[in-house]
Amino acid sequence: MSSAREGRLAALVDRLVANHLDGVLITSLPNIRYLTGFSGSNALLFVSARDVYLVTDFRYETQAADEAGDVADVRVEASSLWSGLWTLLAPLPGLQALGFESAHLIHRDFQRLLEQGERYHWRPSTELVEELRARKDADEVALIRTAGAMAMEALRETLDGVRPGMTELAVCGALERALRRAGSDAHPFPPIIASGPRSALPHARASDRAIAPGEFLLLDFGASAGGYCSDVTRTVVVGRADERQRATYEAVQEANAVAREGVRAGMRGREADALARGVLEARGLGERFGHGLGHGIGLQVHEAPRLSRLAEEVLPVGSVVTIEPGVYVPEWGGVRIEDDVHLSADGAELLTHFTRELLELT
C-alpha cells in the first residue's frame, strides 16, 4: 500500500500547485489515514512538494512509525501537536500560501493559525483530499467488497434468529455480535433497527420495542475491513406480509433494481437519483421518498459523491456509492433496500450480494 499512498501524496501535491499553494495542513483523521495509513486518533499532517510531516503524541510512537513511516517523517510531540508543527515549519524555505481544511477545523484551532502561524497566508481549501478519495483504487474496492461480504454473512446469521416478541435492541445486539464473528474490525455506524411503525423513521435507533407478528423489520448497518466500510439495508416481514406491504416493497425493489442497473460513472448525482425516483413517482410514492438515492462510501460511511435530487457533481470512475431508495409512511411503516455499487470504467459492479426478494420470517 505504500506505493498507493505515495501516489496519493503526489496527486495532492499536484492539486497544491494547481491551487497556487506552497503546502497544506491536513487535520481530518480520515484524510490523514488515506494519505499516510496512520489510523490513530490524534495527529496533524503537513504536506508540501518537499516535505511530508506527521505529528502525533507518545501513545502512537510505534504505531505511527509502522503505519506511516514509509511515506511521512513521523514526529512524536511530548506536549502540544501544534507546538511541534510550528517548530517543524519554521526552518522550511518558500512557505507562504498554505491551505487548511476549513470543513474540519474548529474555531479554536483556526485561531491558532491566525495567531501562532501568523507568518503564513492561510487559505481555506475544501475537498482537496476528499475529491481524491472519491476515486477508489483496486485495493480499496477489494476492502469494501470484503466488508460487504462480512455484512451479508452477519445478516444471514441474524435473520435466522429473529422471532416475534424480540426487541429491536435484542436484534441489534445479535447483529453486532454476528458482524464481529464475520471479521468486521469496527461498526461503521450504530445499526438502524426499526420495526412496525418505527420503520418509517429513516434513521431510527434501536429501541426496546417488541416486534409483533406481521410487521416490517428494517435493518441498516455496515461492516469494516481495513478501515473501509460497507453500508447495506434490508427490510423483511416478521411473519406474513399483507397486500399493502407487498405492494410497497415491490415498488422499492423495482426502484433499487432500475437504479443499480442504470447508474454509471459520468452521470450527475441528480441523474442517478432520478432513476429510482421516477419509479416511485410512477407508483404514487414519490412524496414518501424524502432523502437522496445514495452517497459515496470508503473510509467513512458518508463521503463524496452524493446522489440526490440537487446533486450536480459528476460520479467519477472508481467511486463506490450506495443505492438506497425508500418509502416511509408515518404511523404505518417503511421499506428501504440498499446496496453498494462500484462505478468502474466498464459499468456498475454490485458489491453486496443478498436477496432483494421479500423475506417473510416465519
Helices and strands as residue ranges (DSSP letters): H 2-18, E 23-26, H 29-36, E 43-48, E 52-56, G 58-60, H 61-68, E 73-76, H 81-89, E 97-100, G 102-104, H 107-115, E 121-124, H 130-133, H 138-160, H 168-182, E 192-195, G 196-200, E 215-221, E 224-225, E 228-229, E 232-238, H 243-262, H 269-282, G 286-288, E 294-296, E 303-307, E 320-323, E 326-329, E 333-336, E 339-344, E 347-350, E 360-361
